[in-house]
């Protein structure tokens, strides 16, 4: 698929600020960042060194955005395939370079080039249609909550799982994986909230607080995903939102 050069250049222009330029210039390639990287520690290849992940971005900058499919393919393999953006490498960097930030810039370029990995793209599409990245329907979500509450009430008869209660202290959100694949986790969460007497509510909308847009490098999707949680919290007038993970 042809690369949208104009889109790549637009992203590069918007991201190529003083901080990015400084970090790329001061990186000494000392390799200390590798000490904090689980990819490198599990398989110590030079290409798993966090500093190596800067190479595809530097190549795009060197070429002033005039990239081809092969260049974008290399960028995706390195910056999606060998990094979870955990930030541990920054803890070991003597200059405090935010390699995760630079990796996300590289991913934003991939998004502009139309090269978002299939799994991330599918999750983002699910969010757009269903409001969560695993595509659970509202009825499936609420039925799972009811099911786990019934299970919990066999142990804690007075347990509650309030939904859309205005003015509660805490709004609880989830990773949809816990609802769809591991509902026993929901059971445990509800047990904790009830046992400690927390004034909480679940929400029927904006309950998925994972953000694949942040992870993929898609700023627009990231804003919509976080915005859905904020909108739910404002709608219910809660004091705080408890986010997943």
MARBA-3410 file (N, C-alpha, C, O; in Angstrom, 1 decimal):
245
0.8,-1.2,0.0,0.0,0.0,0.0,0.9,1.2,0.0,1.8,1.3,0.8 ~ 0.6,2.2,-0.9,1.5,3.4,-1.0,1.4,4.2,0.3,0.3,4.3,1.0 ~ 2.5,4.8,0.7,2.6,5.6,1.9,2.1,7.0,1.7,2.4,7.6,0.7 ~ 1.2,7.5,2.6,0.8,8.9,2.5,1.9,9.8,3.0,1.9,10.1,4.2 ~ 2.7,10.2,2.1,3.9,11.0,2.4,3.4,12.3,3.1,4.1,12.8,4.1
2.4,13.0,2.6,1.9,14.2,3.2,1.5,14.1,4.6,1.8,14.9,5.4 ~ 0.8,13.0,4.9,0.4,12.7,6.3,1.5,12.5,7.2,1.6,12.9,8.3 ~ 2.5,11.7,6.7,3.7,11.5,7.5,4.5,12.8,7.8,4.9,13.0,8.9 ~ 4.6,13.6,6.8,5.2,14.9,7.0,4.5,15.8,8.0,5.1,16.5,8.8 ~ 3.1,15.7,8.0,2.3,16.5,8.9,2.6,16.1,10.4,2.8,16.9,11.3
2.6,14.8,10.6,2.9,14.2,11.9,4.3,14.6,12.4,4.5,15.0,13.5 ~ 5.2,14.4,11.5,6.6,14.7,11.8,6.8,16.2,12.2,7.5,16.5,13.1 ~ 6.1,17.1,11.5,6.2,18.5,11.8,5.6,18.8,13.1,6.1,19.7,13.9 ~ 4.5,18.1,13.5,3.8,18.4,14.7,4.5,17.8,15.9,4.4,18.3,17.1 ~ 5.3,16.8,15.7,6.0,16.1,16.8,7.5,16.5,17.0,8.1,16.3,18.0
8.0,17.1,15.9,9.5,17.3,15.9,9.9,18.6,16.6,10.4,19.6,16.0 ~ 9.6,18.6,18.0,9.9,19.8,18.7,11.3,19.8,19.4,12.1,18.9,19.1 ~ 11.5,20.7,20.3,12.8,20.9,20.9,13.2,19.7,21.8,14.3,19.2,21.8 ~ 12.2,19.1,22.5,12.5,18.0,23.4,12.9,16.8,22.6,13.9,16.1,22.9 ~ 12.2,16.5,21.5,12.5,15.4,20.6,13.9,15.5,20.1,14.8,14.6,20.1
14.2,16.7,19.5,15.5,17.0,18.9,16.6,16.8,20.0,17.7,16.3,19.7 ~ 16.4,17.3,21.2,17.4,17.3,22.2,17.7,15.8,22.6,18.9,15.4,22.7 ~ 16.6,15.0,22.8,16.8,13.6,23.2,17.6,12.8,22.1,18.5,12.0,22.5 ~ 17.2,13.1,20.9,17.9,12.3,19.8,19.4,12.7,19.7,20.2,11.9,19.3 ~ 19.7,14.0,20.0,21.1,14.5,19.9,21.9,14.1,21.1,23.1,13.8,20.9
21.4,14.0,22.3,22.2,13.7,23.4,22.3,12.2,23.7,23.2,11.8,24.6 ~ 21.5,11.3,23.1,21.7,9.9,23.3,23.1,9.5,23.0,23.5,9.6,21.8 ~ 23.8,8.9,24.0,25.2,8.5,23.8,25.4,7.1,23.3,26.5,6.6,23.1 ~ 24.2,6.4,23.1,24.3,4.9,22.7,25.1,4.1,23.7,25.8,3.2,23.3 ~ 25.0,4.5,25.0,25.8,3.8,26.0,25.3,2.4,26.3,26.1,1.6,26.8
24.0,2.2,26.1,23.5,0.9,26.3,23.0,0.6,27.7,22.5,-0.5,28.0 ~ 23.1,1.6,28.6,22.6,1.4,30.0,21.1,1.2,30.0,20.6,0.5,30.9 ~ 20.4,1.7,29.0,19.0,1.5,29.0,18.6,0.1,28.9,17.5,-0.3,29.3 ~ 19.5,-0.8,28.3,19.2,-2.2,28.1,19.0,-2.9,29.4,18.2,-3.9,29.5 ~ 19.6,-2.4,30.5,19.4,-3.0,31.8,18.0,-3.0,32.3,17.6,-3.9,33.1
17.2,-2.1,31.8,15.8,-2.0,32.3,14.8,-2.6,31.3,13.6,-2.6,31.6 ~ 15.3,-3.2,30.2,14.3,-3.6,29.2,14.1,-5.1,29.3,15.1,-5.9,29.2 ~ 12.9,-5.5,29.4,12.6,-7.0,29.6,12.8,-7.7,28.2,13.1,-8.9,28.2 ~ 12.6,-7.0,27.1,12.9,-7.6,25.8,14.4,-8.0,25.8,14.7,-9.1,25.4 ~ 15.2,-7.0,26.1,16.7,-7.3,26.0,17.1,-8.3,27.1,17.9,-9.2,26.8
16.6,-8.2,28.3,17.0,-9.1,29.3,16.6,-10.6,29.0,17.3,-11.5,29.4 ~ 15.5,-10.8,28.3,15.1,-12.1,28.0,15.8,-12.7,26.8,15.9,-13.9,26.6 ~ 16.3,-11.8,25.9,17.0,-12.2,24.7,17.9,-11.0,24.3,17.6,-10.2,23.5 ~ 19.2,-11.0,24.9,20.1,-9.9,24.7,20.7,-9.7,23.3,21.8,-9.9,23.1 ~ 19.8,-9.3,22.4,20.2,-9.0,21.0,20.4,-7.5,21.0,19.7,-6.7,21.6
21.4,-7.0,20.2,21.6,-5.6,20.1,20.4,-4.8,19.6,20.1,-3.7,20.1 ~ 19.6,-5.4,18.8,18.4,-4.7,18.3,17.3,-4.6,19.3,16.3,-4.0,19.1 ~ 17.4,-5.3,20.5,16.5,-5.2,21.5,16.9,-4.1,22.5,16.2,-3.8,23.5 ~ 18.0,-3.5,22.3,18.4,-2.4,23.2,17.5,-1.2,22.9,17.2,-0.8,21.8 ~ 16.9,-0.6,24.0,16.0,0.5,23.8,16.5,1.6,22.9,15.7,2.1,22.1
17.8,2.0,23.0,18.3,3.0,22.1,18.2,2.7,20.6,18.1,3.5,19.8 ~ 18.2,1.4,20.3,18.0,0.9,18.9,16.7,1.4,18.3,16.6,1.6,17.1 ~ 15.7,1.5,19.2,14.4,1.8,18.7,14.3,3.3,18.2,13.3,3.6,17.6 ~ 15.3,4.0,18.4,15.3,5.4,17.9,15.8,5.4,16.5,15.5,6.4,15.8 ~ 16.4,4.4,16.0,16.9,4.4,14.6,15.8,4.6,13.5,16.1,5.4,12.6
14.7,3.9,13.6,13.7,4.1,12.5,13.2,5.5,12.5,12.9,6.1,11.5 ~ 13.0,6.1,13.7,12.5,7.5,13.8,13.6,8.4,13.2,13.2,9.4,12.5 ~ 14.8,8.2,13.6,15.9,9.1,13.0,16.0,8.9,11.5,16.3,9.9,10.8 ~ 15.7,7.8,11.0,15.7,7.6,9.5,14.6,8.4,8.9,14.8,9.0,7.8 ~ 13.4,8.4,9.5,12.3,9.2,8.9,12.7,10.7,9.0,12.4,11.4,8.0
13.3,11.1,10.1,13.7,12.5,10.2,14.8,12.9,9.2,14.7,13.9,8.5 ~ 15.7,12.0,9.0,16.8,12.2,8.1,16.3,12.3,6.6,16.7,13.2,5.9 ~ 15.2,11.6,6.4,14.6,11.6,5.0,13.5,12.6,4.9,12.9,12.8,3.9 ~ 13.3,13.4,6.0,12.4,14.5,6.0,11.0,14.0,5.6,10.2,14.7,4.9 ~ 10.6,12.8,6.0,9.3,12.3,5.8,9.1,11.6,4.5,8.1,11.0,4.2
10.2,11.7,3.6,10.1,11.0,2.3,10.4,9.5,2.4,11.5,9.1,2.0 ~ 9.4,8.8,3.0,9.7,7.4,3.3,8.9,6.5,2.3,8.0,6.9,1.6 ~ 9.3,5.2,2.3,8.6,4.2,1.5,8.1,3.1,2.3,8.2,3.2,3.6 ~ 7.4,2.2,1.7,6.8,1.1,2.5,7.8,0.3,3.3,7.5,-0.2,4.4 ~ 9.0,0.1,2.7,10.0,-0.7,3.4,10.5,0.0,4.7,10.7,-0.6,5.7
10.6,1.3,4.6,11.0,2.1,5.8,9.9,2.0,6.9,10.3,1.8,8.1 ~ 8.7,2.2,6.5,7.6,2.1,7.5,7.5,0.6,8.1,7.2,0.5,9.2 ~ 7.8,-0.4,7.2,7.7,-1.7,7.7,8.8,-1.9,8.8,8.5,-2.6,9.8 ~ 10.0,-1.4,8.6,11.1,-1.5,9.6,10.7,-0.8,10.9,10.9,-1.3,12.0 ~ 10.1,0.4,10.7,9.7,1.1,11.9,8.7,0.4,12.7,8.8,0.3,13.9
7.7,-0.3,12.0,6.7,-1.0,12.7,7.3,-2.2,13.5,6.9,-2.5,14.6 ~ 8.2,-2.9,12.8,8.8,-4.1,13.4,9.5,-3.8,14.7,9.5,-4.5,15.6 ~ 10.2,-2.6,14.7,11.0,-2.2,15.8,10.2,-1.6,16.9,10.2,-2.0,18.1 ~ 9.4,-0.6,16.5,8.7,0.3,17.5,7.4,-0.3,18.0,6.9,0.2,19.0 ~ 6.8,-1.2,17.3,5.6,-1.9,17.8,6.1,-3.3,18.3,5.6,-3.8,19.4
7.0,-3.9,17.6,7.3,-5.3,17.9,8.3,-5.6,19.1,8.4,-6.7,19.5 ~ 9.0,-4.5,19.6,10.0,-4.8,20.6,9.8,-3.8,21.8,10.8,-3.6,22.5 ~ 8.7,-3.2,22.0,8.5,-2.3,23.0,7.1,-2.3,23.6,6.1,-2.3,22.8 ~ 7.0,-2.2,24.9,5.7,-2.1,25.5,5.5,-0.7,26.1,4.5,-0.4,26.8 ~ 6.4,0.2,25.9,6.4,1.6,26.4,6.2,1.6,28.0,5.5,2.4,28.5
6.9,0.7,28.6,6.8,0.6,30.1,7.6,1.6,30.8,7.4,1.9,32.0 ~ 8.6,2.3,30.1,9.4,3.4,30.6,10.5,2.9,31.6,11.2,3.8,32.1 ~ 10.7,1.7,31.7,11.8,1.2,32.6,13.2,1.7,32.1,14.1,2.0,32.8 ~ 13.3,1.7,30.7,14.6,2.2,30.2,15.0,3.6,30.6,16.2,3.9,30.8 ~ 14.0,4.4,30.7,14.2,5.8,31.1,14.9,5.9,32.5,15.6,6.8,32.8
14.5,4.9,33.4,15.0,4.9,34.8,16.5,4.6,34.8,17.2,5.0,35.7 ~ 17.0,4.0,33.7,18.4,3.6,33.6,19.2,4.6,32.8,20.5,4.6,32.8 ~ 18.5,5.4,32.0,19.2,6.4,31.1,19.9,7.5,31.9,19.2,8.2,32.7 ~ 21.2,7.7,31.8,21.8,8.8,32.6,21.3,10.2,32.2,21.5,11.1,33.0 ~ 20.7,10.3,31.0,20.2,11.6,30.6,18.7,11.7,30.8,18.1,12.8,30.6
18.0,10.6,31.2,16.6,10.6,31.5,15.8,10.7,30.2,14.7,11.3,30.1 ~ 16.3,10.2,29.1,15.7,10.3,27.8,14.4,9.4,27.8,14.4,8.3,28.2 ~ 13.3,10.0,27.4,12.0,9.3,27.4,11.9,8.5,26.1,11.2,8.9,25.2 ~ 12.5,7.3,26.1,12.5,6.5,24.9,11.0,6.1,24.6,10.7,6.0,23.4 ~ 10.2,5.9,25.6,8.8,5.5,25.3,8.1,6.7,24.6,7.3,6.4,23.7
8.4,7.9,24.9,7.8,9.0,24.2,8.3,9.0,22.7,7.5,9.3,21.8 ~ 9.5,8.8,22.5,10.0,8.7,21.1,9.5,7.5,20.3,9.2,7.6,19.1 ~ 9.3,6.4,21.0,8.7,5.3,20.4,7.2,5.6,20.0,6.8,5.2,18.9 ~ 6.5,6.4,20.8,5.2,6.7,20.4,5.2,7.7,19.3,4.2,7.6,18.4 ~ 6.1,8.6,19.2,6.2,9.4,18.0,6.4,8.6,16.7,5.8,8.8,15.7
7.2,7.6,16.8,7.4,6.7,15.7,6.1,6.0,15.3,5.8,5.8,14.2 ~ 5.4,5.5,16.4,4.1,4.9,16.1,3.1,5.8,15.5,2.3,5.4,14.6 ~ 3.1,7.1,15.9,2.2,8.1,15.2,2.5,8.2,13.7,1.6,8.4,12.9 ~ 3.8,8.1,13.4,4.2,8.1,12.0,3.6,6.9,11.3,3.1,7.0,10.1 ~ 3.7,5.8,11.9,3.1,4.5,11.3,1.6,4.7,11.1,1.1,4.3,10.1
0.9,5.3,12.1,-0.5,5.5,12.0,-0.8,6.4,10.8,-1.7,6.1,10.0 ~ 0.0,7.5,10.6,-0.2,8.4,9.5,0.0,7.7,8.2,-0.6,8.0,7.2 ~ 0.9,6.7,8.2,1.3,6.0,7.0,0.3,4.9,6.7,0.4,4.1,5.7 ~ -0.7,4.7,7.6,-1.7,3.7,7.4,-1.3,2.3,7.8,-1.7,1.3,7.2 ~ -0.3,2.2,8.7,0.3,0.9,9.1,0.0,0.5,10.5,0.9,-0.1,11.1
-1.1,0.9,11.1,-1.4,0.5,12.4,-1.6,-1.0,12.5,-2.3,-1.6,11.6 ~ -0.9,-1.7,13.4,-1.1,-3.2,13.4,-2.5,-3.6,13.5,-3.3,-2.9,14.1 ~ -2.8,-4.7,12.9,-4.2,-5.2,12.8,-4.9,-5.3,14.1,-6.0,-4.9,14.3 ~ -4.2,-5.9,15.1,-4.9,-6.1,16.4,-5.3,-4.8,17.0,-6.4,-4.7,17.6 ~ -4.4,-3.8,17.0,-4.7,-2.5,17.6,-5.8,-1.8,16.8,-6.7,-1.2,17.4
-5.7,-1.9,15.5,-6.8,-1.3,14.6,-8.1,-1.9,14.9,-9.1,-1.2,14.9 ~ -8.2,-3.2,15.1,-9.5,-3.9,15.4,-10.0,-3.4,16.7,-11.2,-3.2,16.8 ~ -9.2,-3.3,17.7,-9.6,-2.8,19.0,-10.1,-1.4,19.0,-11.1,-1.1,19.6 ~ -9.5,-0.6,18.2,-10.0,0.8,18.1,-11.3,0.9,17.3,-12.2,1.7,17.7 ~ -11.5,0.0,16.3,-12.7,0.0,15.6,-13.9,-0.5,16.5,-15.0,0.0,16.5
-13.5,-1.5,17.4,-14.5,-2.0,18.4,-15.0,-0.9,19.3,-16.1,-0.8,19.6 ~ -14.0,-0.1,19.7,-14.3,1.0,20.6,-15.3,2.0,19.9,-16.3,2.4,20.5 ~ -15.0,2.3,18.7,-15.8,3.3,17.9,-17.3,2.7,17.8,-18.2,3.5,17.9 ~ -17.4,1.4,17.7,-18.8,0.8,17.5,-19.5,0.5,18.8,-20.7,0.7,19.0 ~ -18.7,-0.1,19.8,-19.3,-0.6,21.0,-18.9,0.2,22.3,-19.6,0.0,23.3
-17.9,1.0,22.2,-17.5,1.7,23.4,-16.4,1.0,24.2,-16.1,1.4,25.3 ~ -16.0,-0.2,23.7,-14.9,-0.9,24.4,-14.1,-1.7,23.4,-14.6,-2.0,22.3 ~ -12.8,-2.0,23.7,-11.9,-2.5,22.7,-12.2,-4.0,22.3,-11.6,-4.5,21.4 ~ -13.0,-4.7,23.1,-13.3,-6.1,22.8,-14.7,-6.2,22.2,-15.1,-7.4,21.9 ~ -15.4,-5.2,21.9,-16.6,-5.2,21.2,-17.8,-5.9,22.0,-18.6,-6.5,21.4
-17.8,-5.7,23.3,-18.9,-6.3,24.1,-20.1,-5.3,24.0,-19.9,-4.1,24.0 ~ -21.2,-5.9,23.9,-22.5,-5.2,23.8,-22.8,-4.7,25.2,-22.4,-5.3,26.2 ~ -23.6,-3.6,25.3,-24.0,-3.1,26.6,-24.8,-4.2,27.4,-24.6,-4.3,28.6 ~ -25.6,-5.0,26.8,-26.3,-6.0,27.5,-25.4,-7.1,28.0,-25.6,-7.6,29.1 ~ -24.4,-7.5,27.2,-23.5,-8.5,27.7,-22.7,-8.0,28.9,-22.5,-8.7,29.9
-22.3,-6.7,28.9,-21.6,-6.1,30.0,-22.4,-6.2,31.3,-22.0,-6.6,32.3 ~ -23.7,-5.7,31.2,-24.5,-5.5,32.3,-25.0,-6.9,32.8,-25.1,-7.1,34.0 ~ -25.1,-7.9,31.9,-25.5,-9.2,32.4,-24.3,-9.9,33.1,-24.6,-10.6,34.1 ~ -23.1,-9.6,32.7,-22.0,-10.1,33.4,-21.9,-9.6,34.8,-21.6,-10.3,35.8 ~ -22.1,-8.2,34.9,-22.1,-7.6,36.3,-23.2,-8.3,37.1,-22.9,-8.6,38.3
-24.4,-8.4,36.6,-25.5,-9.0,37.4,-25.1,-10.5,37.8,-25.4,-10.9,38.9 ~ -24.5,-11.2,36.9,-24.1,-12.6,37.2,-23.1,-12.7,38.3,-23.3,-13.5,39.2 ~ -22.1,-11.9,38.2,-21.1,-11.9,39.2,-21.6,-11.4,40.6,-21.1,-11.9,41.6 ~ -22.5,-10.4,40.6,-23.1,-10.0,41.8,-23.9,-11.1,42.5,-23.8,-11.3,43.7 ~ -24.6,-11.8,41.7,-25.4,-12.9,42.2,-24.5,-14.0,42.9,-24.8,-14.5,43.9
-23.3,-14.3,42.2,-22.4,-15.2,42.8,-21.8,-14.7,44.1,-21.7,-15.4,45.0 ~ -21.5,-13.4,44.1,-20.9,-12.8,45.3,-21.9,-12.8,46.5,-21.6,-12.9,47.6 ~ -23.2,-12.6,46.1,-24.2,-12.5,47.2,-24.4,-13.8,47.9,-25.0,-13.8,49.0 ~ -24.0,-14.9,47.3,-24.0,-16.2,48.0,-23.1,-16.2,49.2,-23.2,-16.9,50.1 ~ -22.0,-15.3,49.0,-21.0,-15.2,50.1,-21.2,-14.0,50.9,-21.0,-14.0,52.2
-21.6,-12.9,50.3,-21.9,-11.6,51.0,-23.3,-11.2,50.6,-23.5,-10.4,49.6 ~ -24.3,-11.6,51.4,-25.7,-11.3,51.0,-26.0,-9.8,50.7,-26.9,-9.5,49.9 ~ -25.3,-8.9,51.4,-25.6,-7.5,51.3,-24.8,-6.8,50.2,-24.9,-5.6,50.0 ~ -24.0,-7.6,49.4,-23.2,-7.0,48.4,-24.0,-6.3,47.3,-25.1,-6.7,47.0 ~ -23.4,-5.2,46.8,-24.1,-4.5,45.8,-23.1,-4.2,44.6,-21.9,-4.2,44.8
-23.7,-3.9,43.4,-23.0,-3.5,42.3,-23.8,-2.4,41.6,-24.3,-2.6,40.5 ~ -23.8,-1.2,42.2,-24.6,-0.1,41.7,-24.1,0.3,40.3,-22.9,0.4,40.1 ~ -25.0,0.7,39.5,-24.7,1.2,38.1,-25.3,2.5,37.9,-26.5,2.7,38.2 ~ -24.5,3.5,37.4,-25.0,4.8,37.1,-25.6,5.6,38.3,-26.7,6.2,38.2 ~ -25.0,5.4,39.4,-25.4,6.2,40.6,-24.8,7.5,40.7,-23.5,7.6,40.8
-25.6,8.6,40.6,-25.0,9.9,40.6,-24.5,10.3,42.0,-25.1,9.9,43.0 ~ -23.4,11.0,42.0,-22.8,11.5,43.2,-22.0,10.5,44.1,-21.6,10.9,45.2 ~ -21.8,9.3,43.5,-20.9,8.4,44.3,-19.5,8.9,44.4,-19.1,9.7,43.6 ~ -18.8,8.4,45.4,-17.4,8.9,45.6,-16.5,8.4,44.4,-15.7,9.1,43.9 ~ -16.6,7.1,44.0,-15.7,6.5,43.1,-16.5,5.8,41.9,-17.4,5.1,42.1
-16.1,6.1,40.7,-16.6,5.4,39.5,-15.6,4.4,39.1,-14.4,4.7,38.9 ~ -16.0,3.1,39.0,-15.1,2.0,38.7,-15.2,1.7,37.2,-16.2,1.6,36.6 ~ -14.0,1.6,36.6,-13.9,1.2,35.2,-13.1,-0.1,35.1,-12.5,-0.5,36.1 ~ -13.0,-0.7,33.9,-12.4,-2.0,33.8,-11.6,-2.1,32.5,-11.7,-1.3,31.6 ~ -10.7,-3.1,32.5,-10.2,-3.6,31.2,-11.3,-4.6,30.7,-11.6,-5.5,31.5
-11.8,-4.5,29.5,-12.9,-5.4,29.0,-12.5,-6.9,29.1,-13.4,-7.7,29.1 ~ -11.2,-7.1,29.1,-10.7,-8.5,29.2,-11.3,-9.2,30.4,-11.6,-10.3,30.5 ~ -11.3,-8.4,31.5,-11.7,-8.9,32.8,-13.2,-9.2,32.8,-13.7,-10.1,33.5 ~ -14.0,-8.5,32.0,-15.4,-8.7,31.9,-15.7,-9.9,30.9,-16.6,-10.7,31.2 ~ -15.0,-9.9,29.8,-15.4,-10.9,28.8,-14.7,-12.3,29.0,-15.4,-13.3,28.8
-13.5,-12.3,29.5,-12.8,-13.5,29.6,-12.5,-14.0,31.0,-12.4,-15.2,31.3 ~ -12.4,-13.1,31.9,-12.1,-13.4,33.3,-13.1,-12.8,34.3,-12.7,-12.0,35.1 ~ -14.4,-13.1,34.2,-15.4,-12.5,35.0,-15.1,-12.7,36.5,-15.6,-12.0,37.4 ~ -14.3,-13.8,36.9,-14.0,-14.0,38.3,-13.2,-12.8,38.8,-13.3,-12.6,40.0 ~ -12.5,-12.1,38.0,-11.8,-10.9,38.4,-12.9,-9.8,38.9,-12.7,-9.1,39.9
-13.9,-9.7,38.1,-15.0,-8.7,38.5,-15.6,-9.1,39.9,-15.9,-8.3,40.7 ~ -15.8,-10.4,40.1,-16.2,-10.9,41.4,-15.3,-10.4,42.5,-15.8,-9.9,43.5 ~ -14.0,-10.6,42.3,-13.0,-10.1,43.3,-13.1,-8.6,43.5,-13.0,-8.2,44.6 ~ -13.2,-7.9,42.4,-13.2,-6.4,42.6,-14.4,-6.0,43.4,-14.3,-5.2,44.3 ~ -15.6,-6.6,43.1,-16.8,-6.2,43.8,-16.7,-6.6,45.3,-17.2,-5.9,46.1
-16.1,-7.7,45.5,-15.9,-8.2,46.9,-15.1,-7.2,47.7,-15.4,-6.9,48.8 ~ -14.0,-6.7,47.1,-13.1,-5.7,47.8,-13.9,-4.4,48.0,-13.9,-3.9,49.2 ~ -14.6,-3.9,47.0,-15.2,-2.6,47.2,-16.3,-2.7,48.2,-16.5,-1.8,49.0 ~ -17.1,-3.8,48.3,-18.1,-4.0,49.3,-17.5,-4.2,50.7,-18.0,-3.7,51.6 ~ -16.4,-5.0,50.7,-15.8,-5.3,52.0,-15.3,-4.1,52.7,-15.3,-3.9,53.9
-14.7,-3.1,51.9,-14.1,-1.9,52.5,-15.1,-0.8,52.6,-14.8,0.3,53.1 ~ -16.4,-1.0,52.2,-17.4,0.0,52.4,-17.3,1.2,51.5,-17.7,2.3,51.8 ~ -16.6,1.0,50.3,-16.4,2.1,49.4,-17.8,2.5,48.8,-18.6,1.7,48.4 ~ -17.9,3.8,48.7,-19.1,4.4,48.0,-18.8,4.5,46.5,-18.2,5.4,46.0 ~ -19.2,3.4,45.8,-18.8,3.3,44.4,-20.0,3.1,43.5,-21.1,2.7,43.9
-19.7,3.3,42.2,-20.7,3.0,41.2,-20.0,2.5,40.0,-18.9,3.0,39.7 ~ -20.6,1.6,39.2,-20.2,1.3,37.9,-20.9,2.2,36.9,-21.8,2.9,37.3 ~ -20.5,2.2,35.7,-21.1,3.0,34.7,-21.5,2.2,33.5,-20.7,1.3,33.1 ~ -22.6,2.5,32.9,-23.0,1.8,31.7,-22.3,2.2,30.5,-22.3,1.5,29.5 ~ -21.8,3.4,30.5,-21.0,4.0,29.4,-19.7,4.5,29.9,-19.5,4.9,31.0
-18.6,4.3,29.0,-17.3,4.8,29.4,-16.7,3.9,30.5,-15.9,4.4,31.3 ~ -17.0,2.6,30.5,-16.4,1.7,31.5,-15.1,1.1,31.1,-14.4,0.5,32.0 ~ -14.7,1.2,29.9,-13.4,0.7,29.4,-12.4,1.8,29.5,-12.4,2.7,28.7 ~ -11.5,1.7,30.4,-10.5,2.7,30.6,-9.1,2.3,30.0,-8.1,3.0,30.2 ~ -9.0,1.2,29.3,-7.8,0.9,28.5,-7.8,1.9,27.3,-8.8,2.3,26.8
-6.6,2.2,26.9,-6.5,3.2,25.8,-5.6,2.7,24.7,-4.4,3.0,24.7 ~ -6.1,2.0,23.7,-5.3,1.5,22.6,-4.9,2.6,21.7,-3.9,2.5,21.0 ~ -5.6,3.7,21.7,-5.1,4.9,20.9,-3.8,5.4,21.4,-3.0,5.8,20.7 ~ -3.7,5.5,22.8,-2.4,5.9,23.4,-1.3,4.9,23.0,-0.2,5.4,22.7 ~ -1.6,3.7,23.0,-0.6,2.6,22.8,-0.2,2.6,21.3,0.9,2.4,20.9
-1.2,2.8,20.4,-1.0,2.7,19.0,-0.3,3.9,18.4,0.4,3.8,17.4 ~ -0.4,5.1,19.1,0.1,6.3,18.5,-0.9,7.1,17.8,-0.6,8.1,17.1 ~ -2.2,6.8,17.9,-3.3,7.5,17.3,-3.9,8.5,18.3,-4.7,8.2,19.1 ~ -3.5,9.8,18.1,-3.8,10.8,19.1,-5.3,11.1,19.1,-5.9,11.3,20.2 ~ -6.0,11.0,17.9,-7.4,11.3,17.9,-8.2,10.2,18.6,-9.1,10.5,19.4
-7.9,9.0,18.4,-8.6,7.9,19.0,-8.3,7.9,20.5,-9.1,7.7,21.4 ~ -7.0,8.2,20.9,-6.6,8.2,22.3,-7.5,9.3,23.0,-7.9,9.0,24.2 ~ -7.7,10.4,22.4,-8.5,11.5,23.0,-9.9,11.1,23.2,-10.6,11.4,24.2 ~ -10.5,10.4,22.2,-11.9,9.9,22.3,-12.0,8.8,23.4,-13.0,8.8,24.1 ~ -11.0,7.9,23.5,-11.1,6.9,24.5,-11.0,7.4,25.9,-11.9,7.1,26.8
-10.1,8.3,26.2,-10.0,8.9,27.5,-11.2,9.8,27.8,-11.7,10.0,28.9 ~ -11.7,10.5,26.7,-12.8,11.4,26.8,-14.1,10.7,27.2,-14.9,11.3,27.9 ~ -14.2,9.4,26.8,-15.4,8.6,27.2,-15.5,8.4,28.7,-16.6,8.5,29.3 ~ -14.3,8.1,29.3,-14.3,7.9,30.7,-14.6,9.3,31.5,-15.3,9.3,32.4 ~ -14.0,10.3,31.0,-14.2,11.7,31.6,-15.6,12.0,31.5,-16.2,12.6,32.4
-16.2,11.8,30.3,-17.6,12.2,30.1,-18.5,11.4,31.1,-19.5,11.9,31.6 ~ -18.2,10.1,31.3,-19.0,9.3,32.2,-18.9,9.8,33.7,-19.9,9.9,34.4 ~ -17.7,10.2,34.1,-17.4,10.7,35.4,-18.1,12.0,35.6,-18.7,12.3,36.7 ~ -18.1,12.9,34.6,-18.8,14.2,34.7,-20.3,14.0,34.7,-21.0,14.7,35.5 ~ -20.8,13.0,33.9,-22.2,12.8,33.9,-22.8,12.3,35.3,-23.9,12.7,35.7
-22.0,11.5,36.0,-22.4,11.0,37.2,-22.0,11.9,38.4,-22.5,11.7,39.5 ~ -21.1,12.8,38.2,-20.7,13.7,39.2,-19.9,13.0,40.3,-20.1,13.4,41.5 ~ -19.1,12.1,40.0,-18.3,11.4,41.0,-17.1,12.2,41.3,-16.7,13.1,40.6 ~ -16.4,11.8,42.5,-15.2,12.5,42.9,-14.0,12.0,42.2,-13.0,12.8,42.0 ~ -14.0,10.8,41.8,-12.8,10.2,41.2,-13.2,9.0,40.4,-14.2,8.4,40.6
-12.3,8.7,39.4,-12.5,7.5,38.6,-11.4,6.5,38.8,-10.2,6.9,38.8 ~ -11.8,5.3,39.1,-10.8,4.2,39.3,-10.5,3.5,38.0,-11.5,2.9,37.4 ~ -9.3,3.6,37.4,-9.0,3.1,36.1,-8.4,1.7,36.2,-7.9,1.3,37.2 ~ -8.6,1.0,35.0,-8.1,-0.4,34.9,-6.6,-0.4,34.9,-5.9,0.6,34.5 ~ -6.0,-1.5,35.5,-4.5,-1.7,35.4,-3.8,-0.6,36.0,-2.5,-0.6,36.1
END
